[in-house]
Amino acid sequence: MSVMVQEAPSEQKTELVVNDFNINVATVNGSGSQTSNNVLIRSLFKMGIPVTGKNFFPSNIQGLPTWYNVRLSKDGYLARRDGIEVLVAMNGATVAEDMASVSPGGIILYDDTLPIAARRHDVKYYPMPVKELVKQADLPFNLRDYVANMVYVGYLAYLLEIDLEEIRNALAWNFGNKTKPIEMNYDMVMRAYQHAKEHVVNDQPYRVARMSGYNEDKILVDGNTAAALGALYNGVNLVSWYPITPSSSLAEAVNAYAPKLRRDPKTGKATYAIIQAEDELAAIGMVVGAGWAGARAMTATSGPGISLMAEFVGLAYFAEIPAVIWDIQRMGPSTGLPTRTSQGDILSAYYLSHGDTRHVVLFPATPAECFDFAGVAFDLAERLQTPVFVLSDLDLGMNLWISDRFTYPEKPMDRGKVLDEEALQKLGGSWGRYKDLDGDGIPYRTLPGNKHKLAAYFTRGTGHNEYAIYSERPDDWEHNLERIHRKFETARTLVPEPIIDQVDGAQVAILSLGSNDPAVAEARDRLRAAGVETSYLRLRALPHTQSVRDFMAAYDRVFVVENNYDGQLCQILASAEPDLASRLVSVARCNGLPLSARWIADTIRQHLDGDQAA
């Protein structure tokens, strides 16, 4: 949205840019900027503006640089975008680099005590007297550094014309309507706003304005909170975990909401258990034990934790015990970049453990899908009697997203093939724990407490026959693996179908997954503007369904877009469908940042230009 306004007294015309720019806030980790940034993005969201926030923070507790990037898009694009138009500089250690990153025509708000070595001529500067305003507010000493960040909120409110009432409402939401912190922070916002109003000529082009058509009936939420709520609403009994970024907030959200949502209405007693284990190995061990006993159990971790869980996951796979593992992916190899995003665990999760293992893996793309897939994962784990992985990532899990409201699960929980005493009695003496009675590869199981004489069996991860009796016979071993393979093929018919947008006349296709979705959607618009029409499939699960094969078979070029270095999903699909492998083109990048639409579109065009040149 661009309009022309006349400025007095020079009558010079300035083109306003409304609801379509990037704000980057550069601060120091541990300085309390999370509160001010959340207030900023929530205020913009409540004004109806499509907005997304990306938090780029270091892996220490405090002291190192951190950035919060807020993208406003009147057209509803929510992917990370290259380029900064509005910079808030609060960190002297990075001020030169931060200022250099601003696009020509942009503006820079900065703490007036920061060292500014050189000024550019193609941007506007707005010094903020942060220390002076904090001193005037007479704040408690231990809170001064935290509340100081509200100065830039006030200055932005004046320059961008953010609704002050929405800022106050956002503070009330953030502090749970506690009067003292609301008033203290809002007072600092207003002090900064009034100072800017009295001392600053607002001659810069960037503005916000109320709009409609995008945020109505939406919520602002992160994927980890959505996953936690989804687990609680879908019957989770046990959450065992060991802290690791970026998954910790998922378990913490379960702990925050469970006391209110999961108590017996008659007795008031908790209907759940949350355990912080001594390590990831213990965490998954508790999940496997609880799953064997009939509980809905899950853990949340990231790549290094997945590595440590390999042996217990293999036990659950071969002993056929339900388990749900949320993997909020981050950058590797090794410890890597713990606070940067990636999709680097696809191969490891799919094949985790040793021997011939393949797991069901789900790929949510939105907070609403994180909520829904929490239930889907439990249903699949119990129906298939196997571990199920849900692969989110730091970008989806820890950042705030505009989301559809969550839908209360009305479908009954699928507890799978569980035999009670009456069912066992009807089977007579023919039941065996690992028998396939109906051809789908899934055996029947019993739970502790079943008093039927046939109900008991010994669970083992070693070789066994249909009756769970120890065996090293080659035919017993092969029979087991063949049946588990049938079960994996059954899983192919049960997992969520992909989301497909098949366009008539499309020359090429894009296949992607997870949090890449907003960037792919915007990249398709960029490609369309350049004369390249694309179809798009968003994969939501492995093993892939028949519709995925049909989609890949329909195009000579299928660009597989993913946020890792090796093109892991592309490798899996090529291995599973070797006759279609030559059609797949890996479009993979791994630099710790969410993928951008520009990079996706440019990379695909380069491939297409190369095809034409060849």
Protein Blocks (a to p, Z undefined) as FASTA:
>chain_A
ZZdddddfklpacdddehiacddddddehilpmmmmmmmmmmmmmnopacdddddddfbf
bhpacdddddddfkopabdcehifbdcdfbfklmmmmmmmpcghiacdddfkbccfbacf
kbccddddfklmmmmnopafklmmmmmmmmmmmmmmmmnopafklmmmmmmmmnoopakl
mmmmmmmmmmmmmmmmmmpccfbfbdcdddehjlgoiacddfklmmmmmmmmnopabdcd
ddddfklmmmmmmmmmmmmmmccfklopacbdcdddfbfklmmmmmmmmmmnopacdddd
dfklmmmmmmmmmmmmmnopaddddddddddehjlpmkbccdfklmmmmmgcedjddddd
dddfbfklmmmmmmmmmmmmmmnopaddddddfklmmmccddddddddfbdcdebjaddf
klmmmnommbcfkbcfkonopacdddehiabfklpccddfbdcdfkopacfbfklmmmmm
mmmmmmmmmmmmmmccddddddehiabdcddehjllmmmmmmmmmmmmnopacdddddfb
dcddfklmmmmmmpfbdcdddddfkommlmmmmmmmmmlmmmpccddddehpacdfklmm
mmmmmmmmmmmmZZ
